[in-house]
Amino acid sequence: MIPVTSFAGKTVAVFGLGGSGLASCHALKAGGAEVVAADDNAENVAKAAQAGFITADLRNVSWAKFASLVLAPGVPLTHPVPHWSVLKAREAGVEVIGDIELFCRERRRHAPDAPFVAITGTNGKSTTTALIAHLTKVAGYDTQMGGNIGTAILSLEPPRMGRVHVIEMSSYQIDLTPSLDPSVGILLNVSEDHIDRHGTIEHYAAVKERLVAGVQGGGTSIVGVDDGYCRDIADRLDRAGKNVVRISVKNPLASGIYVEHGTIVRASGGARSEVAALGGIGSLRGQHNAQNAACAAAAALAMGIGQDVLQDGLRSFPGLAHRMEQVGRRGNVLFVNDSKGTNADATAHALSSFGDIFWIAGGKPKAGGITSLTGFFPRIRKAYLIGEAAQEFSGTLGSVPHEISQTLDVAVEDAARDAEGSGLTDAVVLLSPACASFDQYRNFEIRGAKFRELVQALPGVKPVV
């Protein structure tokens, strides 16, 4: 845990008592603050009270005593309308911040030069975060990974030299971190997302920009420039005098890092040098993962990690569970768990990464279905449809061979049999549902774990090494 000493002797309101909110309560208390905890959910309030915190309805207390409101990132700050607790804080002139802001203040107080890598972007945040954490571990750092990827930042160990914090940040978290100042900031990409919480794509992009614009003096801003929003952001950072490293997987760059024919290349001052090879790394298949790897490589180089260590780290990266996760192989058939592919856009990344696919798809359908995936249909040898979406997906697939399996266990057994009997040298049984999972499984983790279990129970399946 990271005790928050910057509020010692003060009273702080904490609203939103899920994982990060409760961690904030403990960290503030450990640092000497008095905490008043609140939530719209009575069960969460009861858990906080059971943990020994003062709880209150913040509608009925004096805000004059509060030094700050620490808001959970899931609580609306601006759109569609500010949460009532935010309005109360503004009326009282009380700052509204999040748990990562608390971390930033502690780092500045106690270890301002400790490495802090922050990652954001519309897509690829979690993989890039996990990959950077893996690379820094391979390089010998005491690595603390958290934020949006799962572990609340204040539950990690405190900043110090030799210890790196690798933190995934959503736009909601950036919004609540006014003094965000990583030593390395990464913006992967920007595309339309979470507009309900930001109002416009322009505001959403501006929030993302703050992460790389706030990089501390002497630090490095890494920006993927394969979309227009990020190209403009990189140009603005340049004009502001930031140390900017541009990343592209679509075009060579005169200055920056790009991927060409499966190789990460660094260009500077007219010189070009190969940094690392991505060929044959199953956990980093596809153009989207090439961008993730290039950004992670840029972060490693900025931290002084050598190219030999970088290459070893890329090759040993196991990937994230449920995201292009290679869960087994039987003969000529590779089994891939992409249960995190919960919409068509996410599934497009998986379909683009393989050529001979026996595709398991379906679950609770989302707006638009799979109509946007028709360009990948020639890669699909056969589809196996499950859950509520089966009939709708069947209609969209049309002449693509498919069957309605209804349940995952039937789909796995049939897809494995057909893939093995196909005679194809690189057949892939791919679970990438393009759907939410609430009709048969509570979440994508449970669905992915079930797929892994079913595959590994098939006779003759071996782990991928």
N, C-alpha and C positions, 0 to 999 in steps of 0.2 A: 504494500500500500504506500501511497505518496501522501504524507501528512501535509495539509494545506495550511502553512504557517502565516500566509499573507493576510488572513482574517482572524488571527489570534485576538481574543478579547472582544470580538464583534459578533453581531447576530446576523445570520444569513438565512433567507428563505430558500427552500429547495422545492420546486414543483415538478412533479413527474417522478414517481418512485419505482420505476423499473430498475433494470440492472445498473445503468450508469447513474441514475438518480440516487439510489441507495448507496452506491459506492462513494458518491460525492458527499453524502451525509457522514459516512464513516471517516472520510479523509478530512473533512472540515472539523469534525469533532476531535480527531487525533491531533490536529494542528492548533487546537485551543479556541475554536469558534463555538458559539452556541447556535444550534440548528433548529429551525422550525420547518417541519416537513409537511407537505400537502400533496394531494392528488385528487382527481375527480373520481377515481376508483376506490371505493371503500375498502376493498381487500388489500390494496397496496398501502393504504393509510394504516390499516391494522398491523401489517407486517413491519412497518416502520416503528410503530408504537411498541410492538413486541421486541424490536431490536434496541429499545431504550431511548428513542428520539421523541422530543416534543412534537406533537402534531396539532394542526389547527386548520380551520377553514379560513383561508387568507382573505375572504371577503369581509370577515368580521374582526380583523385585528388592526392595530395601528401600524402603518408602514413606516412611520417615522423612525422606528428602532432598527430597521433593516439596512445593512450596508450594501446588500446585493440580493438579487433574485437569480438563483442558479436554475436554469430551465432545461428540462430534458429535450433532446433534439426532435422528438416526435410531436412536441407541442407547438402549434402554429405561432410563429413570431410575427409574420406580416400578412400572409395570404392563407386562405381566402379572406379571413379577418384575424386580427391578433387575438390570441386567447385572453380571456378576462383577466388572468393573473398578470399578463404583460401590460394590459391597460392600467391595472392598479399600480404596477411598478412605475409606469411612465407618469401617471398623475402625481406620484409621490417623489419623482425625481430620483428613483432608484435604478441603478444600472441592471441590465438583463444580460447575463452571460451563461456560458455552458461549462461543462467539466474540462474541456480541452483548454479553455482560457485559464482555468485554475492551474492546470499543468504548466502552461506557458509562464505564468507568473512565478511559480515555484522554480522553474528552470532558470529564469532570469535572476532570481534571488540567490540560488545556491550553486548552479553549475551552468552559467550562460554559454560556455563553449562545448558543452556535452553534445554529441551529435544527435540531431533530431530530424528524421526524414518524414515528411508529410506527403500523402498521395491522395489525389482526387481525380475526377473524370466521370463522364457518364457511364462508360463501360470499361471493364478491366481493372477496377480499383483493387479488388480482393486478390486477384492473381498476382498483380504487380506488387502489392504489399507483402504477400506471402513469399514471393520470389526474392525480394530485397532482404527480407528477414532471413531467408535461407542463405543468401550470399554473404550476409554479414556474419552469420554463425560460422560458415565455412572459413571466413577470414579471421575468425578468432575473437570477434566481439561478443560481449555479454549483450544479447539481443532481447529487447522487450517489444513485443508486437501487440497492438490492440487498436482501440477506437472502433470505427464502424465495422471492422472485421469480426468483432465478437467480444473481446475482453475490454471492459471499461478502462480508460487510460489511468484513472486514479487507483485502480487495483494492481497496477504494475509496480515495479521497483523504482525508487527515485532516480532522477537524472544524476549522472556522475561521469567523469572522463573514463573512457574505455567501455562505456555502456551506451548503446544506441537505442533510441526509441523509434520504431517504425510504425507509423500511425496512419491508418486509412481514415479519410474524412469525407463525409457526405456534405452536400451543400447546406443542409440544416446545421451541421456542426460548425462549418465555416462561418455561417451567419452569426453564431453565438460566440465567436472567438475574435474579438476586435483587435487584439494585439498579437495575432498569429505570426510567428517569426521562426520558421524552421531553418535549419542550416542547409537542408536540401528540400526543395519543394517541387512536386511533380504534378503537372496537369496533362493527363493522357489525351483527352478529347472532350468535345462538347457537342451533344445533339439533343434534340427536344426531349425533355423528361421533367417530371415534377413541376410542371407549369402551374398546377393547382396550388402549389405552395410558394411559387415565386412570381406569379402574375404573367410574366412574359419570358420568352427565351433570352431576351437581352438582359433582363435582371438576373436570370439563372446563370448566364455566362459571366456576368459581372461578379457574382458571388464566387464562382469558381476561380476567377482571375485573382481574387484577393489572396489566395493561398500562395501563388507564385510571386505576386507583387510584394508580399510581406517578408520574403526571405531575408534573413539578417545579413548585415554587411560582411562581405567575404564569402557568402554562401552561393549556392547555385540554383537557378530556376530552370527546370527541365520541362519543355513544352512540346507535345505532339502537334505537328503543324499540317496534318492531313485533312483538317477541316477549316473553314473560313474563320470561324470565331477564334480558334486557337492561333491561327496565323496572325490575326490582328492583335491578339494579346501578346504574342512574342515580339511583335514590332513595337508595341507600346513599352514593354519591359526594356527592350534595347534602348529606346529613346530616353528612358528613365535612368539608364546607366547600370542596369542589372547585368549580372553574368548569366547569359541565357544560352542554354544548349537546346537547339531545335532537334526534333526527332521525326523521321519519316519512314514509312514502310512502302510508300507509293512512288517516291521520286528520289533520285540522288540529290544531295545537298552540297553546296559549295563550302558550307561551314556547319558542322553539327554531326549527328549520328544517324545513319540510315541503314536499311536492310536491303541487300542485293543478292539474289540467288542463294538465299539461306545463310548469308554471312552478315554479321553486324560490322559496319564500316564506320570509321571516324574520319572526317574531313576537316582540315584546318589550313588556312593560308596556302591553298593550292595543293597541299600534300594529302595523300589518302593512305590510311593504314587499316588492316583488318584487325578487329577487336576479338571476335569470337564466332564460332560456327554454331548454327542451330540445327543443322541437318541431323536427322536420326533421333532427336530428342522428342519422344512421344508426348511428354507433358506440355510441350510448347508448340504443338502443331497449329497451323493456320496463321493467316495474316494478322488476326487480332492478337494472337499470342506473340507474334513477332514484334508487334508494337510494345506489348507488355515487357518482353525481354530486352528490347532496345532501351526503353526507359529505365529499367532496372540496371542494365549495364552502365548507362550514363550516371546513375546514382552511385554505383560501386566505384566507378572511375573518379567521380568527384570526391569520394571519401578516401581515395588513395589505394584502393584494392587493386592488386596486380592482375594482369590479364590471364595468367595461368590459374590463379585462384578463381577468377571470374568464370573461366571456361569449365573448371571442375564443378563449380557451384551450379552452373546452368545444366550440366549433364546429370547431376545428381538430384535435381529438383523433382520431387515426387508429384507435384501438382496439388490442386485443392480437391478435397473430397467432394464428390457430386458435380464436378465441373471438368469435363473432358478427362475423367479419371479412368485410367486403364485398370480394370478390375480382374482381368484374367485372359488367358489365351488357350485355345484348344485347336491343335493342328494349324490350319490356315486361317482360323477365325480369331479376331481380336474383339473383346467385349469392352465397351466404353460406357461409363455411367456419367451422363450429362443431365442428371435430374434437375440441376439448377437452371436448365433451359426451360423456363416457365412461361415464355412467350415466343412469338415467331421470330422476333429480332435476335433473341439469345440463341434460339435453335439454328438460325442461319449460320452462325459461327461454326457450329458443330458440323452441319451438313456440308459446308464449304471445305472442311478439312479432310474429307475422305471421298473415295471414288466409287466403292462398291458397298452400298449401305443396306443393311436389313434393319429397318427403322421401326422402333417402338415409340408410339406417340399417343397422346390423348390424356384425358383427365377432365378437370373442370375447364370448359373453354373460355377464352377471352375474346374481346371484341376484335373482329378482323380474321379470327381463325388462323388458317395457314395459307391464305390466298397469296401472301407476299413471298411465299417460298417456292412458287412454281418454277422459278429458274433453276432450282436445285433438284427438281424431280427426276431429271435424267440420271442422277447419281444413285437413285433409290432402286434397288433390285426388287425389294418387296417391303411393304409396310404392314405393321401389326398394330391394330387400333384398340385402345382400351378406354374405359370410363365413359362419362357423359358425352364427350366430344366425338365418339367413334362414328356415329352416323353422319355428322356434319363433315368430318375429315374425309370420310369415304366419298362423299359427293365432290369434295374439292380435288381429291386425288384422281378421280375419273378413271382413265385407262392405266394408271400406274398400278401394277399388281399389288393387291392388298387383301387382307382379311380382317374381320372384326373378331379380335381375341377376347374382348371384354375385360379380362383380368391380366395382371402382370405376369403371374406364374405361367399361364397358358402362352402368353406372347413370348416369354423367354425361351420356353421349351421349343416352340414352333420355329422361332427365328434362328435358334442355335442349329436345329436340324436342317433347315433350308440353307443356311449359310455354309454349313459344312459340306452339304451335298452339292453345292453350286460349282465346285471345282475352281473357284476364283482364288487367286494367290493371296489377295489382301482383303478378304471379306471382313466386314465390321458389323457386329450387332450393336446398334447404338440406341440407348435410351436417351432421347432428348425430346421431352413430351410436348413442347410448345403450349403448355397448359399449366394452370395451377393444379394442385393435387388434392384439394379438399373433398373431392367426391369419394375417393377411396383411401387416401392417406392424409394425415393431419398437416403435413408439410413436406417440402421437397427432400429434407434430410431423411425422414422416415421412408419415403418412397425410394430414394437412392440406396439406403441401407438394405432395403428389401431386395432390390435388384442385385446388389452385390452378393447378398446371401444366396439368392437363387442361382446366380451364375457359378459361384464357387461350389455349390452343391452338385453341379453337373459333373458326370463322370469324365475324368481326363483333363479337367481344367487346371491349368497351372498359373501361378502368379507371373506377372510381367516383370522382367528384370532388365 
